[in-house]
Amino acid sequence: NSDYYIQKVNIIDKAIKMNPKNSDYYIQKAFILLRLSRNSEALDSINEAIIIDPKNSQNKRVKANILHQLKNN
């Protein structure tokens, strides 16, 4: 199960290298990293999405979710 998500992170990382200004890639990566319980990396990813697209409200909701999970761990 975790191998599947790790593979998805690797695919998204390749997509980010090809198009580093696509905030959707960072959002997707953050969700997957959360599933892997790699919360601090998920936070880094969503922060990058916010830098790229600060007006996207989804980014802020995802960040709030990540911060909530970090607080409860």
KOLGU-4560 file (N, C-alpha, C; in nm, 3 decimals, padded with zeros to 5 digits):
<recs>
<n_xx: 00.082 n_yy: -00.120 n_zz: 00.000 ca_xx: 00.000 ca_yy: 00.000 ca_zz: 00.000 c_xx: 00.086 c_yy: 00.126 c_zz: 00.000 mol: A seq: 1 type: ASN>
<n_xx: 00.184 n_yy: 00.133 n_zz: 00.090 ca_xx: 00.269 ca_yy: 00.252 ca_zz: 00.093 c_xx: 00.358 c_yy: 00.260 c_zz: -00.032 mol: A seq: 2 type: SER>
<n_xx: 00.393 n_yy: 00.145 n_zz: -00.089 ca_xx: 00.472 ca_yy: 00.146 ca_zz: -00.213 c_xx: 00.396 c_yy: 00.218 c_zz: -00.324 mol: A seq: 3 type: ASP>
<n_xx: 00.267 n_yy: 00.197 n_zz: -00.329 ca_xx: 00.184 ca_yy: 00.263 ca_zz: -00.430 c_xx: 00.194 c_yy: 00.415 c_zz: -00.416 mol: A seq: 4 type: TYR>
<n_xx: 00.181 n_yy: 00.464 n_zz: -00.292 ca_xx: 00.186 ca_yy: 00.608 ca_zz: -00.269 c_xx: 00.325 c_yy: 00.665 c_zz: -00.292 mol: A seq: 5 type: TYR>
<n_xx: 00.426 n_yy: 00.590 n_zz: -00.256 ca_xx: 00.563 ca_yy: 00.634 ca_zz: -00.281 c_xx: 00.586 c_yy: 00.648 c_zz: -00.432 mol: A seq: 6 type: ILE>
<n_xx: 00.535 n_yy: 00.553 n_zz: -00.508 ca_xx: 00.546 ca_yy: 00.560 ca_zz: -00.653 c_xx: 00.474 c_yy: 00.684 c_zz: -00.707 mol: A seq: 7 type: GLN>
<n_xx: 00.357 n_yy: 00.714 n_zz: -00.651 ca_xx: 00.283 ca_yy: 00.833 ca_zz: -00.695 c_xx: 00.360 c_yy: 00.960 c_zz: -00.663 mol: A seq: 8 type: LYS>
<n_xx: 00.425 n_yy: 00.966 n_zz: -00.547 ca_xx: 00.506 ca_yy: 01.083 ca_zz: -00.512 c_xx: 00.619 c_yy: 01.099 c_zz: -00.613 mol: A seq: 9 type: VAL>
<n_xx: 00.682 n_yy: 00.990 n_zz: -00.651 ca_xx: 00.790 ca_yy: 00.996 ca_zz: -00.749 c_xx: 00.741 c_yy: 01.048 c_zz: -00.884 mol: A seq: 10 type: ASN>
<n_xx: 00.623 n_yy: 01.006 n_zz: -00.924 ca_xx: 00.565 ca_yy: 01.053 ca_zz: -01.050 c_xx: 00.536 c_yy: 01.203 c_zz: -01.043 mol: A seq: 11 type: ILE>
<n_xx: 00.478 n_yy: 01.245 n_zz: -00.932 ca_xx: 00.448 ca_yy: 01.388 ca_zz: -00.915 c_xx: 00.577 c_yy: 01.470 c_zz: -00.911 mol: A seq: 12 type: ILE>
<n_xx: 00.680 n_yy: 01.418 n_zz: -00.848 ca_xx: 00.808 ca_yy: 01.489 ca_zz: -00.845 c_xx: 00.862 c_yy: 01.511 c_zz: -00.986 mol: A seq: 13 type: ASP>
<n_xx: 00.845 n_yy: 01.411 n_zz: -01.073 ca_xx: 00.887 ca_yy: 01.427 ca_zz: -01.212 c_xx: 00.804 c_yy: 01.534 c_zz: -01.281 mol: A seq: 14 type: LYS>
<n_xx: 00.675 n_yy: 01.535 n_zz: -01.255 ca_xx: 00.587 ca_yy: 01.637 ca_zz: -01.314 c_xx: 00.627 c_yy: 01.776 c_zz: -01.266 mol: A seq: 15 type: ALA>
<n_xx: 00.662 n_yy: 01.788 n_zz: -01.137 ca_xx: 00.704 ca_yy: 01.916 ca_zz: -01.081 c_xx: 00.832 c_yy: 01.964 c_zz: -01.150 mol: A seq: 16 type: ILE>
<n_xx: 00.925 n_yy: 01.873 n_zz: -01.176 ca_xx: 01.048 ca_yy: 01.912 ca_zz: -01.244 c_xx: 01.019 c_yy: 01.966 c_zz: -01.384 mol: A seq: 17 type: LYS>
<n_xx: 00.918 n_yy: 01.911 n_zz: -01.450 ca_xx: 00.883 ca_yy: 01.956 ca_zz: -01.584 c_xx: 00.803 c_yy: 02.087 c_zz: -01.582 mol: A seq: 18 type: MET>
<n_xx: 00.725 n_yy: 02.108 n_zz: -01.476 ca_xx: 00.642 ca_yy: 02.228 ca_zz: -01.466 c_xx: 00.634 c_yy: 02.272 c_zz: -01.320 mol: A seq: 19 type: ASN>
<n_xx: 00.740 n_yy: 02.336 n_zz: -01.269 ca_xx: 00.747 ca_yy: 02.370 ca_zz: -01.126 c_xx: 00.649 c_yy: 02.478 c_zz: -01.080 mol: A seq: 20 type: PRO>
<n_xx: 00.581 n_yy: 02.542 n_zz: -01.172 ca_xx: 00.488 ca_yy: 02.649 ca_zz: -01.133 c_xx: 00.342 c_yy: 02.603 c_zz: -01.132 mol: A seq: 21 type: LYS>
<n_xx: 00.319 n_yy: 02.473 n_zz: -01.137 ca_xx: 00.184 ca_yy: 02.418 ca_zz: -01.132 c_xx: 00.151 c_yy: 02.382 c_zz: -00.987 mol: A seq: 22 type: ASN>
<n_xx: 00.073 n_yy: 02.466 n_zz: -00.923 ca_xx: 00.044 ca_yy: 02.445 ca_zz: -00.781 c_xx: -00.035 c_yy: 02.317 c_zz: -00.756 mol: A seq: 23 type: SER>
<n_xx: -00.112 n_yy: 02.272 n_zz: -00.857 ca_xx: -00.190 ca_yy: 02.149 ca_zz: -00.840 c_xx: -00.102 c_yy: 02.029 c_zz: -00.810 mol: A seq: 24 type: ASP>
<n_xx: 00.016 n_yy: 02.024 n_zz: -00.869 ca_xx: 00.108 ca_yy: 01.914 ca_zz: -00.841 c_xx: 00.147 c_yy: 01.911 c_zz: -00.694 mol: A seq: 25 type: TYR>
<n_xx: 00.172 n_yy: 02.028 n_zz: -00.638 ca_xx: 00.212 ca_yy: 02.035 ca_zz: -00.497 c_xx: 00.096 c_yy: 01.997 c_zz: -00.404 mol: A seq: 26 type: TYR>
<n_xx: -00.026 n_yy: 02.032 n_zz: -00.444 ca_xx: -00.143 ca_yy: 01.993 ca_zz: -00.366 c_xx: -00.157 c_yy: 01.841 c_zz: -00.367 mol: A seq: 27 type: ILE>
<n_xx: -00.149 n_yy: 01.782 n_zz: -00.486 ca_xx: -00.158 ca_yy: 01.636 ca_zz: -00.497 c_xx: -00.049 c_yy: 01.568 c_zz: -00.415 mol: A seq: 28 type: GLN>
<n_xx: 00.071 n_yy: 01.622 n_zz: -00.423 ca_xx: 00.182 ca_yy: 01.565 ca_zz: -00.347 c_xx: 00.155 c_yy: 01.574 c_zz: -00.197 mol: A seq: 29 type: LYS>
<n_xx: 00.101 n_yy: 01.687 n_zz: -00.153 ca_xx: 00.070 ca_yy: 01.703 ca_zz: -00.011 c_xx: -00.030 c_yy: 01.599 c_zz: 00.037 mol: A seq: 30 type: ALA>
<n_xx: -00.136 n_yy: 01.575 n_zz: -00.041 ca_xx: -00.236 ca_yy: 01.474 ca_zz: -00.003 c_xx: -00.173 c_yy: 01.335 c_zz: 00.009 mol: A seq: 31 type: PHE>
<n_xx: -00.089 n_yy: 01.301 n_zz: -00.086 ca_xx: -00.025 ca_yy: 01.170 ca_zz: -00.083 c_xx: 00.070 c_yy: 01.158 c_zz: 00.034 mol: A seq: 32 type: ILE>
<n_xx: 00.147 n_yy: 01.263 n_zz: 00.059 ca_xx: 00.240 ca_yy: 01.260 ca_zz: 00.173 c_xx: 00.164 c_yy: 01.246 c_zz: 00.304 mol: A seq: 33 type: LEU>
<n_xx: 00.046 n_yy: 01.306 n_zz: 00.313 ca_xx: -00.037 ca_yy: 01.288 ca_zz: 00.433 c_xx: -00.074 c_yy: 01.142 c_zz: 00.451 mol: A seq: 34 type: LEU>
<n_xx: -00.110 n_yy: 01.075 n_zz: 00.343 ca_xx: -00.145 ca_yy: 00.933 ca_zz: 00.350 c_xx: -00.027 c_yy: 00.849 c_zz: 00.399 mol: A seq: 35 type: ARG>
<n_xx: 00.093 n_yy: 00.896 n_zz: 00.368 ca_xx: 00.215 ca_yy: 00.827 ca_zz: 00.411 c_xx: 00.260 c_yy: 00.871 c_zz: 00.550 mol: A seq: 36 type: LEU>
<n_xx: 00.182 n_yy: 00.959 n_zz: 00.614 ca_xx: 00.215 ca_yy: 01.017 ca_zz: 00.745 c_xx: 00.347 c_yy: 01.094 c_zz: 00.742 mol: A seq: 37 type: SER>
<n_xx: 00.377 n_yy: 01.150 n_zz: 00.628 ca_xx: 00.496 ca_yy: 01.235 ca_zz: 00.613 c_xx: 00.448 c_yy: 01.380 c_zz: 00.618 mol: A seq: 38 type: ARG>
<n_xx: 00.397 n_yy: 01.416 n_zz: 00.737 ca_xx: 00.325 ca_yy: 01.541 ca_zz: 00.753 c_xx: 00.411 c_yy: 01.665 c_zz: 00.733 mol: A seq: 39 type: ASN>
<n_xx: 00.535 n_yy: 01.663 n_zz: 00.780 ca_xx: 00.618 ca_yy: 01.783 ca_zz: 00.762 c_xx: 00.651 c_yy: 01.805 c_zz: 00.615 mol: A seq: 40 type: SER>
<n_xx: 00.670 n_yy: 01.697 n_zz: 00.540 ca_xx: 00.692 ca_yy: 01.709 ca_zz: 00.395 c_xx: 00.565 c_yy: 01.757 c_zz: 00.325 mol: A seq: 41 type: GLU>
<n_xx: 00.451 n_yy: 01.711 n_zz: 00.373 ca_xx: 00.324 ca_yy: 01.757 ca_zz: 00.317 c_xx: 00.308 c_yy: 01.906 c_zz: 00.340 mol: A seq: 42 type: ALA>
<n_xx: 00.348 n_yy: 01.952 n_zz: 00.458 ca_xx: 00.342 ca_yy: 02.094 ca_zz: 00.489 c_xx: 00.434 c_yy: 02.173 c_zz: 00.395 mol: A seq: 43 type: LEU>
<n_xx: 00.553 n_yy: 02.124 n_zz: 00.371 ca_xx: 00.644 ca_yy: 02.190 ca_zz: 00.277 c_xx: 00.581 c_yy: 02.199 c_zz: 00.139 mol: A seq: 44 type: ASP>
<n_xx: 00.517 n_yy: 02.092 n_zz: 00.096 ca_xx: 00.458 ca_yy: 02.088 ca_zz: -00.037 c_xx: 00.342 c_yy: 02.188 c_zz: -00.048 mol: A seq: 45 type: SER>
<n_xx: 00.257 n_yy: 02.192 n_zz: 00.052 ca_xx: 00.143 ca_yy: 02.284 ca_zz: 00.045 c_xx: 00.191 c_yy: 02.428 c_zz: 00.058 mol: A seq: 46 type: ILE>
<n_xx: 00.297 n_yy: 02.452 n_zz: 00.134 ca_xx: 00.352 ca_yy: 02.588 ca_zz: 00.140 c_xx: 00.402 c_yy: 02.633 c_zz: 00.003 mol: A seq: 47 type: ASN>
<n_xx: 00.460 n_yy: 02.542 n_zz: -00.071 ca_xx: 00.504 ca_yy: 02.574 ca_zz: -00.207 c_xx: 00.384 c_yy: 02.606 c_zz: -00.295 mol: A seq: 48 type: GLU>
<n_xx: 00.276 n_yy: 02.531 n_zz: -00.282 ca_xx: 00.154 ca_yy: 02.559 ca_zz: -00.359 c_xx: 00.100 c_yy: 02.698 c_zz: -00.326 mol: A seq: 49 type: ALA>
<n_xx: 00.107 n_yy: 02.735 n_zz: -00.199 ca_xx: 00.058 ca_yy: 02.867 ca_zz: -00.157 c_xx: 00.145 c_yy: 02.978 c_zz: -00.215 mol: A seq: 50 type: ILE>
<n_xx: 00.275 n_yy: 02.956 n_zz: -00.220 ca_xx: 00.365 ca_yy: 03.056 ca_zz: -00.280 c_xx: 00.331 c_yy: 03.075 c_zz: -00.428 mol: A seq: 51 type: ILE>
<n_xx: 00.306 n_yy: 02.964 n_zz: -00.497 ca_xx: 00.276 ca_yy: 02.970 ca_zz: -00.641 c_xx: 00.139 c_yy: 03.032 c_zz: -00.666 mol: A seq: 52 type: ILE>
<n_xx: 00.041 n_yy: 02.994 n_zz: -00.586 ca_xx: -00.098 ca_yy: 03.040 ca_zz: -00.609 c_xx: -00.161 c_yy: 03.079 c_zz: -00.476 mol: A seq: 53 type: ASP>
<n_xx: -00.125 n_yy: 03.198 n_zz: -00.424 ca_xx: -00.172 ca_yy: 03.238 ca_zz: -00.291 c_xx: -00.323 c_yy: 03.264 c_zz: -00.281 mol: A seq: 54 type: PRO>
<n_xx: -00.391 n_yy: 03.279 n_zz: -00.393 ca_xx: -00.535 ca_yy: 03.307 ca_zz: -00.389 c_xx: -00.621 c_yy: 03.181 c_zz: -00.389 mol: A seq: 55 type: LYS>
<n_xx: -00.559 n_yy: 03.065 n_zz: -00.405 ca_xx: -00.633 ca_yy: 02.939 ca_zz: -00.410 c_xx: -00.671 c_yy: 02.899 c_zz: -00.267 mol: A seq: 56 type: ASN>
<n_xx: -00.801 n_yy: 02.901 n_zz: -00.239 ca_xx: -00.848 ca_yy: 02.871 ca_zz: -00.103 c_xx: -00.827 c_yy: 02.725 c_zz: -00.066 mol: A seq: 57 type: SER>
<n_xx: -00.821 n_yy: 02.635 n_zz: -00.164 ca_xx: -00.797 ca_yy: 02.494 ca_zz: -00.134 c_xx: -00.661 c_yy: 02.477 c_zz: -00.066 mol: A seq: 58 type: GLN>
<n_xx: -00.563 n_yy: 02.552 n_zz: -00.110 ca_xx: -00.430 ca_yy: 02.542 ca_zz: -00.050 c_xx: -00.435 c_yy: 02.569 c_zz: 00.100 mol: A seq: 59 type: ASN>
<n_xx: -00.511 n_yy: 02.669 n_zz: 00.138 ca_xx: -00.519 ca_yy: 02.706 ca_zz: 00.279 c_xx: -00.595 c_yy: 02.602 c_zz: 00.360 mol: A seq: 60 type: LYS>
<n_xx: -00.698 n_yy: 02.541 n_zz: 00.299 ca_xx: -00.771 ca_yy: 02.435 ca_zz: 00.370 c_xx: -00.681 c_yy: 02.313 c_zz: 00.392 mol: A seq: 61 type: ARG>
<n_xx: -00.605 n_yy: 02.278 n_zz: 00.289 ca_xx: -00.514 ca_yy: 02.164 ca_zz: 00.302 c_xx: -00.408 c_yy: 02.194 c_zz: 00.408 mol: A seq: 62 type: VAL>
<n_xx: -00.356 n_yy: 02.315 n_zz: 00.409 ca_xx: -00.256 ca_yy: 02.351 ca_zz: 00.509 c_xx: -00.315 c_yy: 02.342 c_zz: 00.650 mol: A seq: 63 type: LYS>
<n_xx: -00.437 n_yy: 02.388 n_zz: 00.667 ca_xx: -00.501 ca_yy: 02.379 ca_zz: 00.799 c_xx: -00.516 c_yy: 02.233 c_zz: 00.841 mol: A seq: 64 type: ALA>
<n_xx: -00.550 n_yy: 02.145 n_zz: 00.750 ca_xx: -00.562 ca_yy: 02.003 ca_zz: 00.779 c_xx: -00.427 c_yy: 01.944 c_zz: 00.821 mol: A seq: 65 type: ASN>
<n_xx: -00.323 n_yy: 01.980 n_zz: 00.748 ca_xx: -00.190 ca_yy: 01.930 ca_zz: 00.781 c_xx: -00.146 c_yy: 01.978 c_zz: 00.919 mol: A seq: 66 type: ILE>
<n_xx: -00.168 n_yy: 02.106 n_zz: 00.946 ca_xx: -00.129 ca_yy: 02.161 ca_zz: 01.076 c_xx: -00.206 c_yy: 02.093 c_zz: 01.188 mol: A seq: 67 type: LEU>
<n_xx: -00.333 n_yy: 02.062 n_zz: 01.163 ca_xx: -00.413 ca_yy: 01.992 ca_zz: 01.263 c_xx: -00.355 c_yy: 01.853 c_zz: 01.291 mol: A seq: 68 type: HIS>
<n_xx: -00.315 n_yy: 01.783 n_zz: 01.184 ca_xx: -00.257 ca_yy: 01.649 ca_zz: 01.201 c_xx: -00.123 c_yy: 01.657 c_zz: 01.274 mol: A seq: 69 type: GLN>
<n_xx: -00.042 n_yy: 01.758 n_zz: 01.241 ca_xx: 00.087 ca_yy: 01.773 ca_zz: 01.310 c_xx: 00.066 c_yy: 01.799 c_zz: 01.459 mol: A seq: 70 type: LEU>
<n_xx: -00.034 n_yy: 01.879 n_zz: 01.491 ca_xx: -00.064 ca_yy: 01.912 ca_zz: 01.630 c_xx: -00.106 c_yy: 01.787 c_zz: 01.709 mol: A seq: 71 type: LYS>
<n_xx: -00.177 n_yy: 01.696 n_zz: 01.642 ca_xx: -00.231 ca_yy: 01.579 ca_zz: 01.709 c_xx: -00.134 c_yy: 01.460 c_zz: 01.709 mol: A seq: 72 type: ASN>
<n_xx: -00.018 n_yy: 01.474 n_zz: 01.650 ca_xx: 00.080 ca_yy: 01.364 ca_zz: 01.650 c_xx: 00.180 c_yy: 01.379 c_zz: 01.761 mol: A seq: 73 type: ASN>
</recs>
